[in-house]
Amino acid sequence: MTLFDLDKINAEIKDLEEKENAEGFWDNPNTARVVTSKLAALRNRLANYQKALNSYNDIKDLLSECAENDTELRELIEMSEDELTEFTEDLRHQLLFSGPYDANNCTIDIHPGAGGTEAQDWASMLLRMYTRFAERNNFKVQVLSIEDGDEAGLKSAVIKIIGEDAYGKLKSEKGVHRLVRISPFDANARRHTSFASVNVVPEFGEVADIVIDPKDLRVDTYRSGGAGGQNVNKVSSAVRITHLPTGIVVSCQVERSQLFNKATCMQMLTDKLMALKLEEREAELKSVVGEQKKNEWGSQIRSYVFQPYQMVKDLRTEYSRGDIDNVMDGDILDFVYSYLEMEAKGNAAKR
């Protein structure tokens, strides 16, 4: 229980509550959403800690009253211990979300690698996996941009995940995902290896040190399209913005209004520029103190093998599972927590 710094949590809650109650709080909706998201996460963490503490104290009281032959009370204690185990496991997982942006919403960019239709189909499978993961975790999914593949799958997709600890639960997915299967698009039923890249960027809110010069932007408008159902409005209001100095491209087609799509694009661009700035700072620090090389092949983070056997394996943590259908149906929390535990151990070793 001492892992929880209650004074620090309460002080942070008080600070965020003051911001929430300040005049003009909702003038910047993106910053307001970040603040309210962090506030909800901290309140939830505090509430779960209190549940565990109350359960622990109840068990102590029951033990002091329990006689050796009191079977009924012993059964009650065992039930309470099981409940306490669940509470403490939840708390242990919550402690893994210690990053400054873990509580925030995030955007996920999915792009197929080389391989044509097979890779594009793999990208669409990953999109479905993250959508199902969001549903399992009571997250809201907003499709910002999607481009269909030539024959099947997709050429690109950008979705926004909205909910408590969304970035914390999905930052582990950044990297290259590898698929091995017998391709349904190969008439000779040969085994293919396909790749798709996934990028995960937190919603930073208002970023004071990111200034975007309009001269550095190329803004293109086009007609919306793609298999997005009601999420994608097929009107001539989609916007694509290219940041010329960095080559970063963002697009949005979810809103009916071109103005709103452009505003969403600008927020996405700001988040990506902030993420780039943080990566550059981290790279600079590693150049000074030395970089710890990860045990991984290239930038590939996870391998999904359908044939000749079935296994999903994370190459960073060595965690693996054989129930590939469940994984592809969004059951990836075990992979998330194994990554966060590895990250927490790495951070602890640096201290």
C-alpha positions as CSV (number, residue, x, y, z in Angstrom):
1,M,0.0,0.0,0.0
2,T,2.9,2.3,0.6
3,L,3.5,2.4,-3.2
4,F,0.6,4.9,-3.2
5,D,1.7,8.4,-2.4
6,L,-1.7,9.6,-1.1
7,D,-0.5,13.1,-0.3
8,K,0.8,13.5,-3.9
9,I,-2.4,12.1,-5.4
10,N,-4.6,14.3,-3.3
11,A,-2.5,17.3,-4.1
12,E,-2.7,16.5,-7.9
13,I,-6.5,16.1,-7.6
14,K,-6.8,19.4,-5.9
15,D,-4.7,21.1,-8.5
16,L,-6.7,19.6,-11.4
17,E,-10.0,20.5,-9.7
18,E,-8.9,24.1,-9.5
19,K,-8.1,24.1,-13.2
20,E,-11.5,22.5,-13.9
21,N,-13.3,25.2,-11.9
22,A,-11.3,28.1,-13.4
23,E,-13.1,30.6,-15.6
24,G,-12.7,29.8,-19.3
25,F,-11.8,26.1,-18.7
26,W,-13.7,24.9,-21.7
27,D,-12.4,27.6,-24.0
28,N,-9.8,25.0,-25.2
29,P,-11.8,21.7,-25.4
30,N,-8.8,19.5,-26.1
31,T,-6.9,20.7,-23.0
32,A,-10.1,20.5,-20.9
33,R,-10.6,16.8,-22.0
34,V,-7.0,16.0,-21.0
35,V,-7.5,17.6,-17.5
36,T,-10.9,15.9,-16.9
37,S,-9.4,12.5,-18.1
38,K,-6.5,12.8,-15.7
39,L,-8.9,13.8,-12.9
40,A,-11.2,10.9,-13.4
41,A,-8.2,8.5,-13.5
42,L,-6.8,9.8,-10.2
43,R,-10.2,9.7,-8.5
44,N,-10.7,6.2,-9.7
45,R,-7.2,5.2,-8.4
46,L,-8.0,6.7,-5.0
47,A,-11.4,5.0,-4.8
48,N,-9.9,1.6,-5.6
49,Y,-7.2,2.1,-3.0
50,Q,-9.9,2.9,-0.4
51,K,-11.8,-0.3,-1.4
52,A,-8.7,-2.4,-0.9
53,L,-7.9,-0.7,2.4
54,N,-11.4,-1.3,3.7
55,S,-11.3,-4.9,2.6
56,Y,-8.0,-5.4,4.4
57,N,-9.2,-3.8,7.6
58,D,-12.4,-5.9,7.5
59,I,-10.4,-9.1,7.2
60,K,-8.2,-8.1,10.2
61,D,-11.3,-7.5,12.3
62,L,-12.8,-10.8,11.2
63,L,-9.6,-12.7,12.0
64,S,-9.5,-11.2,15.5
65,E,-13.1,-12.5,16.2
66,C,-12.8,-15.9,14.5
67,A,-12.7,-18.9,16.7
68,E,-10.9,-22.1,15.6
69,N,-14.2,-24.0,15.0
70,D,-16.2,-21.1,13.5
71,T,-16.6,-22.6,10.0
72,E,-19.0,-20.0,8.8
73,L,-16.8,-17.1,9.7
74,R,-13.8,-18.8,8.1
75,E,-15.7,-19.1,4.8
76,L,-16.5,-15.4,5.0
77,I,-12.8,-14.6,5.6
78,E,-11.8,-16.7,2.6
79,M,-14.3,-14.9,0.4
80,S,-13.1,-11.5,1.6
81,E,-9.5,-12.6,0.9
82,D,-10.4,-13.5,-2.7
83,E,-12.0,-10.0,-3.0
84,L,-8.9,-8.3,-1.6
85,T,-6.7,-10.2,-4.0
86,E,-8.8,-8.8,-6.9
87,F,-8.6,-5.3,-5.5
88,T,-4.8,-5.5,-5.0
89,E,-4.3,-6.9,-8.5
90,D,-6.3,-3.9,-9.9
91,L,-4.1,-1.5,-7.9
92,R,-0.9,-3.2,-9.1
93,H,-2.0,-2.7,-12.7
94,Q,-3.0,0.9,-12.0
95,L,0.5,1.6,-10.7
96,L,1.9,0.6,-14.1
97,F,0.2,3.7,-15.6
98,S,2.7,6.1,-14.2
99,G,3.7,8.0,-17.4
100,P,2.8,11.7,-17.7
101,Y,0.4,11.0,-20.6
102,D,-0.9,7.5,-19.7
103,A,-4.3,8.8,-18.6
104,N,-4.9,10.7,-21.9
105,N,-6.8,9.7,-25.0
106,C,-4.8,8.7,-28.0
107,T,-4.8,8.3,-31.8
108,I,-3.7,5.1,-33.6
109,D,-2.3,5.2,-37.1
110,I,-2.2,1.9,-39.0
111,H,-0.4,1.5,-42.3
112,P,0.3,-1.7,-44.3
113,G,3.9,-2.6,-45.3
114,A,5.0,-4.0,-48.6
115,G,3.0,-6.9,-49.8
116,G,0.0,-5.4,-51.6
117,T,-3.4,-6.9,-50.9
118,E,-2.1,-9.3,-48.2
119,A,-0.5,-6.5,-46.2
120,Q,-3.5,-4.3,-46.6
121,D,-5.8,-7.0,-45.3
122,W,-3.5,-7.5,-42.3
123,A,-3.8,-3.7,-41.6
124,S,-7.6,-4.1,-41.5
125,M,-7.3,-7.0,-39.2
126,L,-5.3,-4.9,-36.8
127,L,-7.9,-2.1,-37.0
128,R,-10.6,-4.6,-36.0
129,M,-8.4,-5.9,-33.2
130,Y,-8.0,-2.4,-31.7
131,T,-11.6,-1.6,-32.2
132,R,-12.7,-4.8,-30.3
133,F,-10.1,-4.0,-27.6
134,A,-11.7,-0.6,-27.1
135,E,-15.1,-2.1,-26.8
136,R,-13.9,-4.6,-24.2
137,N,-12.4,-1.7,-22.2
138,N,-15.4,0.6,-22.5
139,F,-13.5,3.0,-24.7
140,K,-15.1,5.2,-27.3
141,V,-13.7,4.8,-30.9
142,Q,-13.8,7.6,-33.4
143,V,-12.7,6.9,-37.0
144,L,-10.8,10.0,-38.1
145,S,-9.6,8.8,-41.5
146,I,-9.7,5.6,-43.5
147,E,-8.6,4.7,-47.0
148,D,-9.7,1.4,-48.6
149,G,-7.2,-1.0,-50.1
150,D,-7.1,-1.8,-53.8
151,E,-8.9,-5.1,-53.5
152,A,-9.4,-5.7,-49.8
153,G,-8.2,-4.3,-46.5
154,L,-7.0,-0.7,-46.2
155,K,-4.2,1.5,-47.2
156,S,-4.3,3.6,-44.0
157,A,-6.5,4.2,-41.0
158,V,-6.5,6.7,-38.1
159,I,-8.7,6.2,-35.1
160,K,-9.0,8.1,-31.9
161,I,-9.5,6.1,-28.6
162,I,-11.2,8.0,-25.9
163,G,-11.3,6.8,-22.3
164,E,-9.4,6.5,-19.0
165,D,-5.8,5.4,-19.4
166,A,-6.3,4.9,-23.2
167,Y,-2.7,5.9,-24.1
168,G,-1.3,3.9,-21.2
169,K,-3.1,0.8,-22.4
170,L,-2.1,1.2,-26.0
171,K,1.3,2.8,-26.1
172,S,2.7,-0.8,-26.1
173,E,1.3,-1.3,-29.6
174,K,3.7,1.2,-31.3
175,G,5.9,-0.6,-33.8
176,V,5.8,-3.1,-36.6
177,H,3.4,-6.1,-36.4
178,R,4.2,-9.3,-38.4
179,L,1.7,-11.8,-39.7
180,V,2.5,-15.3,-40.9
181,R,-0.4,-17.2,-42.6
182,I,-1.6,-19.0,-45.7
183,S,-2.8,-16.1,-47.7
184,P,-6.5,-16.3,-48.8
185,F,-5.5,-14.2,-51.8
186,D,-3.0,-16.7,-53.1
187,A,-4.5,-19.2,-55.5
188,N,-1.6,-21.6,-54.7
189,A,-2.3,-21.4,-50.9
190,R,1.2,-20.5,-50.1
191,R,2.3,-19.1,-46.7
192,H,2.9,-15.3,-46.7
193,T,4.6,-13.0,-44.3
194,S,3.1,-9.5,-44.0
195,F,3.9,-6.4,-42.0
196,A,1.9,-3.4,-40.8
197,S,3.1,-0.4,-38.8
198,V,1.2,1.0,-35.9
199,N,1.8,4.4,-34.3
200,V,0.2,5.5,-31.1
201,V,0.2,9.2,-30.1
202,P,-1.2,10.6,-26.8
203,E,-3.6,13.6,-26.8
204,F,-1.4,16.3,-25.3
205,G,-4.0,19.1,-25.1
206,E,-2.6,22.6,-25.2
207,V,1.1,22.5,-25.9
208,A,2.8,25.9,-25.2
209,D,6.2,25.1,-26.8
210,I,4.8,23.8,-30.1
211,V,4.3,26.7,-32.6
212,I,3.1,25.9,-36.1
213,D,3.8,28.4,-38.8
214,P,1.0,28.4,-41.4
215,K,3.7,28.8,-44.1
216,D,5.0,25.4,-43.2
217,L,1.6,23.7,-44.0
218,R,0.2,22.3,-47.2
219,V,-3.6,21.9,-46.8
220,D,-5.5,19.7,-49.3
221,T,-9.2,19.0,-49.4
222,Y,-10.8,16.0,-50.9
223,R,-14.0,13.9,-50.9
224,S,-14.4,11.6,-47.9
225,G,-14.6,7.9,-48.5
226,G,-13.8,4.5,-47.1
227,A,-15.6,1.7,-45.2
228,G,-16.5,3.7,-42.1
229,G,-20.2,3.3,-42.0
230,Q,-21.9,6.1,-40.1
231,N,-18.5,7.2,-38.8
232,V,-17.4,8.5,-42.1
233,N,-19.4,11.1,-43.9
234,K,-19.0,10.9,-47.6
235,V,-19.0,14.6,-48.4
236,S,-16.4,16.9,-49.9
237,S,-15.1,18.1,-46.6
238,A,-12.1,15.9,-45.8
239,V,-8.8,17.6,-45.0
240,R,-5.2,16.5,-45.3
241,I,-2.4,18.6,-43.9
242,T,1.2,18.1,-44.6
243,H,3.8,19.7,-42.3
244,L,6.6,20.4,-44.8
245,P,9.6,20.7,-42.4
246,T,9.0,17.2,-40.9
247,G,6.9,15.5,-43.6
248,I,4.2,14.6,-41.1
249,V,0.9,14.1,-42.8
250,V,-2.5,14.1,-40.9
251,S,-6.0,13.8,-42.3
252,C,-9.5,13.8,-41.0
253,Q,-12.8,13.0,-42.7
254,V,-15.1,12.3,-39.8
255,E,-16.8,15.7,-39.5
256,R,-19.3,17.1,-42.0
257,S,-17.7,20.5,-41.8
258,Q,-14.3,21.2,-43.5
259,L,-13.6,23.7,-40.7
260,F,-14.0,21.0,-38.0
261,N,-12.0,18.5,-39.9
262,K,-9.2,21.1,-40.2
263,A,-9.3,21.8,-36.5
264,T,-9.1,18.1,-35.7
265,C,-6.1,17.8,-38.1
266,M,-4.3,20.7,-36.4
267,Q,-4.8,19.0,-33.0
268,M,-3.4,15.8,-34.4
269,L,-0.5,17.6,-36.0
270,T,0.3,19.3,-32.7
271,D,0.2,16.0,-30.8
272,K,2.5,14.4,-33.4
273,L,5.0,17.3,-33.3
274,M,5.0,17.1,-29.5
275,A,5.6,13.3,-29.6
276,L,8.5,14.0,-32.1
277,K,10.0,16.5,-29.8
278,L,9.9,14.1,-26.9
279,E,11.5,11.4,-29.0
280,E,14.3,13.8,-30.0
281,R,14.9,14.7,-26.3
282,E,15.0,11.0,-25.4
283,A,17.4,10.3,-28.3
284,E,19.6,13.1,-27.2
285,L,19.7,11.8,-23.6
286,K,20.5,8.3,-24.9
287,S,23.4,9.7,-26.9
288,V,24.8,11.2,-23.7
289,V,24.2,8.3,-21.2
290,G,24.3,5.4,-23.7
291,E,21.3,3.5,-25.2
292,Q,20.2,0.2,-23.8
293,K,19.6,-2.0,-26.8
294,K,16.3,-3.9,-26.8
295,N,16.3,-7.6,-27.7
296,E,14.3,-7.2,-30.9
297,W,14.6,-7.7,-34.6
298,G,14.5,-4.3,-36.3
299,S,11.5,-2.4,-35.2
300,Q,9.2,-5.5,-35.2
301,I,7.5,-5.8,-31.8
302,R,5.0,-8.7,-32.2
303,S,4.6,-11.8,-34.4
304,Y,1.2,-13.3,-35.2
305,V,1.6,-16.8,-36.6
306,F,-1.5,-18.6,-38.0
307,Q,0.3,-21.4,-39.8
308,P,2.0,-23.9,-39.4
309,Y,1.1,-23.4,-35.7
310,Q,-0.8,-20.7,-33.9
311,M,1.0,-18.3,-31.6
312,V,1.2,-14.6,-30.8
313,K,4.5,-13.6,-29.4
314,D,5.8,-10.2,-28.2
315,L,9.5,-10.0,-29.1
316,R,10.2,-7.4,-26.4
317,T,8.8,-9.2,-23.4
318,E,8.9,-12.8,-24.7
319,Y,5.2,-13.1,-23.6
320,S,3.2,-15.4,-25.9
321,R,-0.2,-17.0,-26.3
322,G,-1.6,-19.7,-28.5
323,D,-5.3,-18.6,-28.5
324,I,-4.8,-16.4,-31.6
325,D,-8.5,-16.0,-32.3
326,N,-9.1,-14.4,-28.9
327,V,-6.1,-12.1,-29.4
328,M,-7.4,-10.9,-32.8
329,D,-10.8,-10.3,-31.1
330,G,-9.2,-7.7,-28.9
331,D,-8.1,-9.7,-25.9
332,I,-4.6,-8.2,-25.6
333,L,-4.5,-6.8,-22.1
334,D,-2.0,-9.5,-21.0
335,F,0.4,-8.2,-23.7
336,V,-0.2,-4.7,-22.5
337,Y,0.5,-5.5,-18.8
338,S,3.6,-7.5,-19.7
339,Y,5.0,-4.6,-21.6
340,L,4.2,-2.1,-18.9
341,E,5.8,-4.3,-16.2
342,M,8.9,-4.5,-18.4
343,E,8.9,-0.7,-18.8
344,A,8.4,-0.2,-15.0
345,K,11.4,-2.5,-14.2
346,G,13.5,-0.6,-16.7
347,N,12.5,2.7,-15.2
348,A,13.3,1.4,-11.7
349,A,16.7,0.2,-12.8
350,K,17.6,3.7,-14.0
351,R,16.9,5.3,-10.6
